[in-house]
Structure formats: structure tokens, C-alpha cells
Amino acid sequence: MILLHHLENSRSQRVLWLLEELGLPYEVKRYERRPSLAAPPELKRVHPLGKSPVIEDGALTLAETGAIVAYLAETYGKGRFQPEPNSPDWWRMQHFLHHAEGTAMPPLFMTLVFRRIPKEAPLLIRPVAKALMRGVDAHLLKPRITELLDYWDGALAETGWFAGTAEPTLADIMMSFPLEAAGSRIGFGGRLNLVAFLERIHARPAYGRALERGGPYAYA
Ligand SMILES: N[C@@H](CCC(=O)N[C@@H](CS)C(=O)NCC(=O)O)C(=O)O
């Protein structure tokens, strides 16, 4: 039986979503975040980096969402959530599998971190911290995130799915987290393809079941 080590309100929600889409039997071990939002130390006993998601399946312990969703689809998916191997659509799916964590998440994560700095700074230097945060946001993060939002909006224009396929693929599973994060932290600025993407995935029964298993999913 597959065991998912699931940190509340996290990237791990995507693994739950895929497990539900594929109708696989699985167990979930849930972990709560510490006040700092870090994962609890028990996760280090599962994997040296102590992050979530991690799955165990027989002799395999596997971390990194992209690797996990690829493993599940390859091992149990019977071709679902993947276009024809080596086709242009398959490579577009590969692009977004890597893009989600490699390119999309870093500026979104930095936005979260920089927004926390003024709140955590000692009262005396809080105005300086706020000014620093505003500068980084305006000159470094916002332009990059705007570029990303435009790119995603364009990628979804044809079929509403990231790999340009008629049906969702692993690309959509992986991109769901950056879109959820961007939607709640920054907003989509009227980019309707992004709004429609979230509406479309939220309407899927498997997405709803995954939320029931994973618990509340809301971003700071
Ligand atoms: N690229 C990794 C990122 C893993 C990651 O950073 N997970 C977060 C959950 S959103 C985590 O465990 N954070 C808690 C911590 O770093 O202590 C993946 O996609 O699996």
C-alpha cells in the first residue's frame, strides 16, 4: 500500500489529487506545520531533508513532487495523465513538470518570505524592513511574477490544459500549486485563463476528495 507523508496545507496536496484521480488505494500520515511554518522534525526520520511530500511504496521512499507524480503515473497510471511518450505534447508536459518547482515556485516562495520579514522584524527596524520588502517586491519579484502569469495564461489559451492536450496531464497536477499560490498571494490581474483553470480543477470530484483527505488548503 502506498503511504503518503502529507504536510498540512502544502505541495503534497498535488500527490493526493493524483492518487484520487487514479483511484489508487493509499494511506496518509498527516503532519502539522510548526509556528514558523516549517515541517515538524519527525519528517526527517522519513527523508533526510524533512520536507513533504514523501511517499513510501514497498522498498521505495521517494521525495520531490515531480518525481512522485511521474512514478505514480508510470507505475499505476496505465497511460492516464500522460500524452503519448516522446510526442510534442509529452515534452510540453515534461517542460511544465520541471517548470512548476524549478521556475514558477522560487519567486512565489520569495514573495511569501519577504512578506513575513516586516512582521517578524523588531519594532524599531520594522519601517526599514517594510521599505526593503517593497523594493524587492517592486523591482525583483513583481516583474518576474507578471512575466510568469502572462506565460501561463498563454499556455492555457488553446485547450485550458498546460500541455495543450484535450485532457489534463501531470503538467496540470504540478502547475496547480503555483497557480493556487499565485492566485491567493498576488492575484491573476484579470487573466481569465488562470481563473478558469482553477475553477476547472476545483470542479473535479477527485480534487474535492483530495481536499477531504488532506485538510484545509489555504495560502498565507
Ligand atoms: N521541490 C520540493 C519542495 C518540497 C517542500 O519544500 N515542501 C514544503 C511543503 S510546501 C515543506 O515541506 N516545507 C516545510 C519545511 O521546509 O520545513 C517538492 O516539490 O517536493
The ligand as a Gaussian input file, in Angstrom:
#p B3LYP/6-31G(d) Opt

LIG

0 1
 N       10.565000      20.828000      -4.559000
 C       10.033000      20.100000      -3.430000
 C        9.724000      21.085000      -2.325000
 C        9.356000      20.405000      -1.030000
 C        8.959000      21.439000       0.011000
 O        9.611000      22.498000       0.162000
 N        7.884000      21.146000       0.743000
 C        7.387000      22.069000       1.717000
 C        5.869000      21.944000       1.762000
 S        5.077000      23.091000       0.713000
 C        7.888000      21.729000       3.094000
 O        8.000000      20.562000       3.426000
 N        8.139000      22.768000       3.886000
 C        8.473000      22.627000       5.258000
 C        9.932000      22.804000       5.543000
 O       10.708000      23.088000       4.615000
 O       10.290000      22.687000       6.725000
 C        8.803000      19.310000      -3.864000
 O        8.104000      19.732000      -4.795000
 O        8.509000      18.257000      -3.282000

